[in-house]
Amino acid sequence: MPSSKQNPLPLMTDLFRPGMRLGVAVSGGADSVALLRSLHARRQELGLVLTVLHVHHGIRGEEADGDAAFVTALSTVLGLGFLRHDVNTPARAAREQETLEEAARKLRYTWFAGLLAARELDAVATAHTLDDQAETVLQKLLRGAWTEGLAGIFPVVERPGGEILRPLLETRRVQIEEYLRVLKQPWREDATNRDTAYNRNRIRHELLPVLAKYNPRITSQLGHLADIARDEDAYWLLELARILPSLLLPGRAVRGGGRASSTHPEEASVGMEVERLRTLHPALRRRVLRAAAERTGCTLNFEQTELLMAMCEGKVGRRETLTAEVKVERTPRELRILRERNAEFAQVTELRVPVPGRVEADGFGLRMTTEANSSAAALPSATLRIPKAGDRVLLRYTAAPKRIKEVLERMQIAPSERKSWPVLEWQGEIVWMQGAEVESSAASAAGLKILAEKMPSAGGQEISSDEITGVE
């Protein structure tokens, strides 16, 4: 096999240290194959002990089997250790009400995290490129991200027992393919990477080429924006850690002095003195309000944050609802955010969804965006709801509509969850169903595309679901 030293591929070598036991995530695609070949060529120089990691996601049938065989053979040729992990992605997606891409990503990273926690490896390297970074930043920008969202893909993500590393994050995809052509190294193509039904693929194949006509360096510029946003966010995290302890007041004030906090695990409350909030610069005040809300398990969007900003200046006694469980109230001295038990909360059974448009359906725990290839400014709205008796849905690769009850049984959804399983009705048809691939003549005719995501929850750092499509 030709030596890859003929044409060195740019790597962020400062991520490595001598003696590191490094797992290399290899799907068989160009990016991951190039990462493996480059690390293999420089393993002695960098002092790395390499192991090839491959996940078979239980989707794409014979194509995925071919990917696994290709990666196995490449590992053997390079004389490297090889670990394969087989998972059932469709089952996970149905059980957790996730898209296939989201379920695949979480299964993949759960395995990586297990290898690190067990100290079998010191780090895992994934093949994210500068192009992936640009696509992620654009996708976040289009969705209305905060600064931390514009930070995109992090070069290093700390995990218990090790790290996730992205050594190709400053390398363009064209450099990777040229590198492989010089080596005469084949790779596997994933057909889903060109499917423009996925938003990321539309950004990759349609939006970025248009933007490049205005600025040929748009990919690099978006990468620079991610670098700046990452540093900005790191600064604010340190600043918040410094000032939050003196600003946040747990629980609620009680007559005679002191504060009372609930001991129920589903209840939380935090207060802030209004006069102190007013002295803060708006940029810092927004950060403080969002951090306070996260203490109660609520991640604020822009509109919710601005509502709290206004309440700092508004009248005493005002109460607002942020989500089904989280409320905010303005007392004479404090702005207080509280999460209450939702045992009394009656689940929303129907919600209007504009076409095209976007809604946050708290009752279903979903954020839904609809798009349509229509010259009309707006089409008839859709209805997000729970299943009704007699509902039928046409699934991809099936000849006739099936009762939703039967579909849920085949998806192995627990009986307790079936009554609240979300579906989207439009033009008299079920055009979307959580965890299923639905066909609809009405949706196809209008070019209707539906993106549904689980609502984010507060907690520890999680690798964004926007970072990866396909199985790279």
C-alpha positions in Angstrom: 0.0 0.0 0.0 1.5 3.4 -0.9 2.8 5.5 1.9 0.5 8.5 2.8 3.7 10.5 3.5 3.6 11.4 -0.2 0.8 13.9 0.5 0.5 14.8 4.2 -3.0 15.7 5.3 -3.3 18.7 7.6 -4.1 17.4 11.2 -4.5 19.3 14.5 -1.6 17.4 16.0 -1.6 19.4 19.2 -4.7 17.3 20.2 -2.5 14.3 20.7 0.1 13.2 23.3 2.7 10.5 23.1 1.5 7.1 24.3 -2.2 8.0 23.7 -4.4 5.0 23.0 -6.6 6.4 20.3 -9.8 4.9 18.8 -10.5 6.1 15.3 -14.1 6.2 14.4 -14.3 4.9 10.8 -17.6 4.6 8.9 -15.9 3.8 5.5 -16.6 7.3 4.1 -13.9 9.5 2.6 -13.4 11.7 5.7 -13.0 8.8 8.2 -10.8 6.7 5.9 -8.5 9.7 5.3 -8.3 10.3 9.0 -7.3 6.7 9.6 -4.7 6.7 6.8 -3.2 9.9 7.9 -3.0 8.9 11.6 -1.6 5.5 10.6 1.2 7.2 8.6 2.1 9.4 11.5 1.5 7.1 14.4 5.2 6.6 15.2 5.9 10.3 14.9 3.0 11.2 17.2 3.4 8.2 19.5 -0.1 6.9 19.0 -1.6 3.4 19.6 -4.5 3.1 17.2 -7.6 1.1 17.2 -10.3 1.2 14.5 -13.9 1.6 15.7 -16.9 0.9 13.5 -20.5 1.0 14.4 -23.1 -1.0 12.4 -26.3 0.9 12.9 -28.7 -1.8 11.8 -30.0 0.4 8.9 -29.2 0.6 5.2 -29.2 -3.2 4.9 -26.6 -4.7 2.5 -25.0 -1.3 2.0 -24.1 -1.1 5.7 -22.9 -4.7 5.7 -20.5 -3.7 2.9 -19.3 -0.7 4.9 -18.5 -3.0 7.8 -16.6 -5.4 5.6 -14.7 -2.6 3.9 -13.5 -1.1 7.3 -12.6 -4.6 8.6 -10.5 -5.3 5.5 -8.8 -1.9 5.7 -7.9 -2.4 9.4 -6.4 -5.8 8.6 -4.3 -4.3 5.7 -3.0 -1.6 8.1 -2.3 -4.1 10.8 -4.5 -2.3 13.4 -6.8 -3.5 16.1 -10.5 -3.4 15.2 -13.6 -3.1 17.3 -17.1 -3.4 15.8 -20.3 -2.5 17.6 -23.7 -3.5 16.3 -26.8 -1.5 17.4 -30.5 -1.4 16.6 -31.0 2.2 15.6 -34.7 1.9 14.4 -35.6 0.4 17.8 -33.9 3.1 19.7 -35.5 5.8 17.5 -39.0 4.4 18.1 -38.5 3.9 21.8 -37.0 7.4 22.5 -39.1 9.2 19.9 -36.0 10.3 17.9 -35.1 10.6 14.3 -32.9 7.8 12.9 -29.9 10.3 12.7 -30.3 11.4 16.3 -30.7 7.8 17.5 -27.6 6.7 15.5 -25.5 9.5 16.9 -26.5 8.8 20.5 -25.8 5.1 20.2 -22.5 5.8 18.6 -21.3 8.2 21.2 -22.7 6.0 24.1 -20.3 3.3 22.9 -17.4 5.7 22.6 -18.2 7.0 26.1 -18.2 3.4 27.5 -14.8 2.7 26.0 -13.4 5.8 27.5 -15.0 5.3 30.9 -13.7 1.7 31.0 -10.2 3.1 30.3 -9.9 0.9 27.2 -9.0 4.0 25.3 -7.7 7.5 26.2 -9.5 9.3 23.4 -11.7 8.7 20.3 -11.1 10.7 17.1 -13.9 11.5 14.7 -13.5 12.8 11.2 -15.4 16.1 11.3 -14.0 18.6 8.7 -14.1 22.3 8.2 -17.0 21.8 5.8 -18.9 20.0 8.6 -18.2 22.9 10.8 -19.5 25.5 8.3 -22.6 23.4 7.7 -23.2 23.2 11.5 -22.8 26.9 12.1 -25.2 27.7 9.2 -27.7 25.2 10.4 -27.5 26.7 13.9 -27.8 30.2 12.6 -30.9 29.4 10.5 -32.5 27.9 13.6 -31.8 30.9 15.7 -28.9 29.8 17.9 -27.2 31.6 20.8 -23.5 32.2 20.8 -22.8 28.7 22.1 -24.7 27.3 19.1 -22.6 29.3 16.7 -19.5 27.7 18.4 -20.4 24.7 16.3 -18.4 21.5 16.6 -15.8 21.6 19.4 -12.2 20.3 18.6 -12.1 18.6 22.0 -15.1 17.3 24.1 -14.2 16.1 27.6 -15.8 12.8 28.7 -15.4 10.7 31.8 -12.1 8.8 31.3 -11.1 10.5 28.1 -11.8 12.9 25.2 -13.6 13.1 21.9 -11.1 14.7 19.4 -11.7 16.2 15.9 -8.3 16.5 14.3 -9.6 17.3 10.8 -11.7 20.3 11.9 -9.4 22.7 10.0 -9.3 20.5 6.8 -11.5 20.9 3.8 -13.3 18.0 2.2 -11.6 18.7 -1.2 -8.2 18.2 0.5 -9.4 14.9 1.9 -10.5 13.5 -1.4 -7.4 14.7 -3.2 -5.3 13.0 -0.4 -7.1 9.7 -1.0 -6.8 9.9 -4.8 -3.1 10.4 -4.5 -2.9 7.3 -2.3 -5.3 5.4 -4.7 -7.3 4.6 -1.5 -10.9 3.9 -2.2 -13.8 4.8 0.2 -17.5 4.1 0.6 -20.2 6.5 -0.5 -23.3 6.8 1.6 -26.3 7.6 -0.7 -28.1 9.4 2.2 -25.5 12.1 2.1 -27.0 13.4 -1.1 -30.6 13.1 -0.1 -31.9 16.7 0.1 -34.8 15.6 2.3 -32.3 16.2 5.1 -31.8 19.9 6.0 -28.1 19.5 6.4 -27.8 18.1 2.9 -29.7 21.0 1.5 -27.3 23.4 3.2 -24.4 21.4 1.8 -25.5 21.0 -1.7 -27.8 24.0 -2.3 -27.2 26.9 0.2 -23.4 26.8 0.6 -22.7 26.8 -3.2 -24.9 29.9 -3.5 -23.1 31.7 -0.6 -19.8 30.8 -2.2 -20.7 32.9 -5.2 -20.8 35.9 -2.8 -17.7 34.9 -0.9 -15.6 32.0 -2.2 -14.1 31.7 1.4 -17.5 31.3 3.1 -16.6 27.9 4.5 -13.4 29.3 6.2 -15.3 32.4 7.4 -17.9 30.3 9.1 -15.1 28.2 10.7 -13.6 31.5 12.0 -17.0 32.5 13.4 -17.2 29.2 15.3 -13.7 29.8 16.7 -14.7 33.3 17.9 -18.1 32.1 19.3 -16.3 29.3 21.2 -13.9 31.7 22.9 -16.7 34.1 23.7 -18.8 31.4 25.3 -15.8 30.1 27.3 -15.3 33.6 28.7 -19.0 34.0 29.6 -19.0 30.6 31.4 -16.1 31.7 33.6 -17.8 35.0 34.2 -21.1 33.4 35.2 -19.4 31.0 37.5 -17.9 34.0 39.3 -21.0 36.1 39.7 -24.0 33.6 39.8 -23.5 32.5 43.5 -24.1 36.1 44.6 -27.1 36.6 42.3 -29.2 33.5 42.5 -31.4 33.0 45.6 -32.8 29.4 45.9 -36.4 28.8 46.8 -38.7 31.7 47.7 -38.6 34.4 50.3 -40.8 33.8 53.4 -42.3 36.2 55.9 -40.0 37.1 58.7 -36.8 36.5 56.6 -35.1 33.5 55.2 -36.1 31.3 52.2 -38.0 28.1 51.7 -37.2 25.4 49.1 -39.2 22.5 48.0 -37.9 19.0 48.7 -39.9 17.4 45.9 -37.5 16.3 43.0 -39.9 17.6 40.4 -40.1 21.1 41.9 -37.4 23.8 41.8 -37.3 27.6 42.3 -34.8 30.3 42.0 -35.1 34.0 42.6 -33.0 37.1 41.7 -33.2 40.6 43.2 -34.7 42.9 40.5 -32.5 45.9 41.5 -29.3 43.9 41.1 -30.5 42.5 37.7 -31.2 46.1 36.5 -27.6 47.1 37.2 -26.2 44.4 34.8 -25.3 45.1 31.2 -28.1 43.6 28.9 -25.6 41.0 27.6 -24.8 39.8 31.1 -28.4 40.0 32.3 -29.5 37.7 29.5 -26.8 35.2 30.4 -27.8 35.4 34.1 -31.5 34.9 33.3 -30.8 31.9 31.0 -28.5 30.3 33.6 -31.2 30.8 36.3 -33.8 29.2 34.2 -31.5 26.2 33.6 -31.4 25.7 37.4 -35.1 24.8 37.1 -34.6 22.6 34.1 -35.8 25.1 31.5 -33.7 26.2 28.4 -34.9 29.6 27.3 -35.3 30.6 23.7 -34.9 34.2 22.5 -38.5 35.2 23.0 -38.7 33.7 26.5 -35.5 35.5 27.5 -36.8 38.8 26.2 -40.0 38.2 28.2 -37.9 37.9 31.4 -35.8 41.0 30.4 -39.0 43.0 30.2 -40.3 41.7 33.5 -37.3 43.1 35.2 -38.7 46.6 34.3 -42.4 45.6 34.4 -45.1 45.9 37.0 -45.1 44.0 40.3 -47.4 40.9 40.5 -47.0 39.9 36.8 -47.0 36.1 36.2 -46.1 34.4 33.0 -45.9 30.8 31.7 -42.6 29.7 30.1 -43.5 26.0 29.6 -46.2 23.6 30.8 -44.2 23.2 34.0 -42.1 26.4 34.4 -43.6 29.7 35.5 -42.1 33.1 36.2 -43.4 35.8 38.6 -42.4 39.3 39.5 -42.6 40.2 43.2 -41.8 43.7 44.7 -38.2 42.6 45.2 -37.5 39.6 43.0 -37.9 37.9 39.7 -38.6 34.3 40.5 -38.6 31.2 38.2 -40.2 28.1 39.4 -40.9 24.6 38.1 -43.9 22.9 39.5 -45.0 19.3 39.4 -47.1 18.7 36.3 -49.4 16.1 37.7 -52.3 18.5 37.2 -51.2 19.4 33.7 -53.6 18.1 31.1 -51.6 17.1 28.0 -52.2 19.1 24.9 -54.0 16.9 22.5 -54.0 19.2 19.4 -51.8 22.0 18.2 -52.0 24.0 15.0 -48.8 23.9 12.9 -48.4 26.6 10.2 -47.2 25.4 6.7 -44.6 26.6 6.2 -43.7 27.6 9.8 -42.4 26.5 13.1 -43.8 25.7 16.5 -42.6 24.5 19.9 -45.1 21.9 21.2 -44.3 21.7 24.9 -47.1 19.2 25.5 -45.4 16.8 23.1 -41.9 17.8 24.0 -41.2 18.6 20.3 -40.0 21.5 18.2 -41.5 21.2 14.6 -40.6 23.0 11.4 -42.5 22.6 8.1 -41.3 23.6 4.7 -43.2 23.4 1.3 -42.3 24.0 -2.3 -45.3 26.2 -3.0 -45.6 29.7 -4.5 -48.3 30.5 -2.0 -47.1 32.4 1.1 -48.9 30.0 3.3 -50.8 26.7 2.9 -53.5 25.3 5.1 -52.2 24.6 8.5 -51.5 21.1 9.8 -52.6 19.6 13.2 -50.1 18.0 15.6 -52.2 15.6 17.7 -52.5 12.2 19.4 -53.9 9.2 17.5 -57.6 8.8 17.0 -59.7 5.7 16.6 -59.6 4.6 13.0 -56.4 6.6 12.0 -54.5 5.0 9.2 -51.0 5.8 7.9 -49.1 4.9 4.8 -45.6 3.9 5.5 -42.7 3.9 3.1 -42.3 0.5 1.4 -45.8 -0.6 2.3 -48.5 -1.2 -0.3 -51.5 0.1 1.7 -52.3 2.3 4.7 -52.1 0.5 8.1 -53.9 1.3 11.3 -51.8 3.4 13.6 -52.5 0.9 16.4 -50.8 -1.9 14.4 -47.9 0.3 13.4 -47.2 1.2 17.1 -47.4 -2.4 18.0 -44.8 -3.3 15.3 -42.6 -0.4 16.6 -42.8 -2.1 20.1 -44.2 1.1 21.7 -45.4 0.5 25.2 -49.2 0.5 25.5 -48.9 3.3 28.1 -47.2 5.5 25.4 -49.5 4.8 22.5 -52.3 7.1 23.4 -50.0 10.1 23.5 -47.9 9.2 20.5 -47.6 12.3 18.2 -48.8 12.4 14.6 -49.2 15.3 12.2 -52.4 15.5 10.1 -52.5 17.7 6.9 -55.0 17.8 4.1 -56.9 14.9 5.6 -53.8 12.6 5.7 -51.3 11.6 8.4 -48.1 13.1 6.9 -45.7 12.5 9.8 -45.5 10.1 12.8 -42.9 10.0 15.4 -40.3 7.3 14.7 -41.8 6.2 11.4 -41.2 6.9 7.7 -44.5 8.1 6.3 -45.6 8.4 2.7 -48.3 11.0 1.7 -49.6 12.0 -1.7 -50.7 15.4 -0.3 -47.2 16.0 1.2 -45.4 14.9 -1.9 -47.5 17.1 -4.2 -46.7 20.2 -2.1 -43.1 19.2 -1.5 -43.9 19.3 2.3 -40.9 18.6 4.4 -41.1 18.2 8.2 -38.4 18.4 10.7 -39.2 17.4 14.3 -36.8 17.6 17.2 -37.1 16.8 20.8 -37.2 19.9 22.9 -33.8 20.5 24.6 -33.4 20.1 28.3 -30.9 21.6 30.7 -28.0 19.5 31.9 -24.4 18.6 31.1 -22.8 19.2 27.8 -24.0 17.0 25.0 -22.7 16.7 21.5 -25.1 18.4 19.2 -27.3 16.3 17.0 -26.4 18.7 14.2 -22.8 17.6 14.2 -23.3 14.4 12.2 -25.5 13.1 9.4 -25.2 9.6 8.0 -22.8 7.4 9.8 -19.5 9.3 9.4 
